[in-house]
Amino acid sequence: MLSFVATKKAILNLRLKPEVREEFAIAADLRGASMSGLIHQFIVRTIREEKELYPQAFKTERPVNGKIPEAKEATLTESDSVIVPVQKAGTIGDRQKAKRKAK
């Protein structure tokens, strides 16, 4: 049986208080995931949500030879206006708990 493992090309270092790291490890275990996996899920979900709200912001050129091209100033017209929903302050965990309760 062949399996495919995606290769990671970047390392993200986070500075956390030891107690936050320990509690995050517990939360990851309770979800049956790794800490790295949860961070990856958060990043992917955040990108997806922002792409839905602001697709024009993601229509930028990719880096070439490790150099990021100059940012181009975007001009908005009336038809480009976006209504951003106001969200209650909270954490991702709050939203997930609400989803679990709804089930």
N, C-alpha and C positions, 0 to 999 in steps of 0.2 A: 504494500500500500504506500503510495506516494503522498507526502504532505508538503504543503507550501508554508513557509514561514516568512512573513514580510520582514525585510531588513530595515532597521531603524537608522536614520541618518543624523539624528540630533539628540543631544542629551540636555535635559532641563534640570537645573539645580534649583532647589527651593530652600529657603531658610525658614525653618519652623522652630518654635519652642519645643523642647522635648515632650512636654505633656500633650501638645497638639498632635505631634507625630504619633505618639502612642495611641491617642484616641482615634486618629484617622486609621491607623492599622486595625483597631478593633472594628470600626465602622466598615472597613473594606472586608474583613473576615465575615462580618454579619451578612454582607451582600454576596459573599462567595466570589469575591474579586480581589485582585491585587491592588495595592495603592497606585501603582503605575497605570494599571488598567482603568481605574476610576478617574485619574487625572486625564488620561487620553480620552475617555468618554466625554468628560466635561469640555475639553478643548474642541472636539469634533462637534458636539451639540451646540456650543457657543458659536462656532463658525457657521453652522447650518442656519441657526436662528438669525444671525446678523445678515447672512446672504439673502434670506427671505425678506428682511426689512430694507436692506440697502444693497441690492444687487450691483448697482453702479460702482460702489466702492471696491468691489472685487474684480472689476474689469481693468486690471492693471497688468503691465508687462512683467514677465518673469525675469529674475536675475540672469544675467549672461556672464559667464566666466567669473562668478562670484560677486559681480557688481550689480547693485540695484539701480535701475534707471531713474533719472530725475522724475519726481512726482509732477504730474500734470494737474493744474488747477481745474477743478470741475466747476462748471457753471450750471446752476439749476434754473429751470423754468417753472412756471406755475404747474405744469403737468407732471413735474418731477417731485412735487411735494409729497412728503410721507407723514402719515400720522403714526406716532409712536405711542403704543399703549403704556399707560402708567402701571407699574407693577408695585405691589406691596413689598416693602423691604423684607428680606428674608434670605434663606439659603436654598440651595438646590435641594437639600434634604427636606425642607419644608414642603416643596412642591411634590417631591416623591412620596412623602407621607400622605399628602392630600390625595394623590392618585391611588395609593394603596387603600385608603379609607373608602374611596369611591367604588372600588371593586366589590 
